[in-house]
Amino acid sequence: MKHETIETNVGWLIILTMIVISIGGLVEIIPLYFIKDTIETVKVDGKDTVHPYTPLELRGRDIYMREGCYLCHSQMIRPFRDENIRYGHYSLAAESRYDHPFQWGSKRTGPDLARVGGKYSNEWHLQHLVNPRDVVPESIMPSYPWLTEPLKFNAINDRLKALKATGVPYSQTQEEYQANVERFGKPTADMLDINNAEQNLIDQAQDGNYDGNRNDITEADALIAYLQSLGTMVDFSKFEEGYFAKFR
């Protein structure tokens, strides 16, 4: 059959288009029936290293979304050589399994932030938020001086409970706490306990001293804590090369 015949005959064009779409769909769908899980297993010494955000990090994530940071920054490193050189290992599905909603994004007016955690000091982040051009002269990022205002966290328990309802493993009962101890280890399980959420938030803010002032807990404390957590839950040096490819 000549190609011209297909292009000029609506019936043939529809039929053949549907056949091609069906084949493509089957190629995509059928393998899923033979894969137990599309989320990578990330365990070190028998413990999951990817865990839900702490109360302080969660409030920082709320502020990140409130200020529209996702409009200029993605959190998804693609599996391409140039991105690997600039940002590091490609993003894993496991790293965003507790995100509601995820922050993958596709807009990069600013750099990708999937692995920004630990790349800069807390002081750098604070100055960058208050006046970006003090640390990056060519930056077009807006200034956010109001982030030095006190952080509101009186509803943090309700926020954790809401996420728990979606399947995020924050704990309320002793049984849930013990399950988290087995899964993540005791230090992490302690931070995921809803019953102690406010105190955990205060302790992390004061211990981390993200904004350089232990006397107040500010929005900058929370946002910097969140940024410093990004990309730090998976230590790729602990896994053999190609380990994560089998989950794709």
Secondary structure, 3 states (H helix, E strand, C coil): CCHHHHHHCHHHHHHHHHHHHHHHHHHHHHHHHHCCCCCCCCEECCEECCCCCCHHHHHHHHHHHHCCHHHCCCCCCCCCHHHHHHHCCCCCHHHHCCCCCCCCCCCCCCCCCCCCCCCCCHHHHHHHHHCHHHCCCCCCCCCCHHHHCECCCCCHHHHHHHHHHCCCCCECCHHHHHHHHHHHCHHHHHHCEHHHHHHHHHHHHHHHCCCCCCCCCEHHHHHHHHHHHCCCCCCHHHCCCCHHHHHC
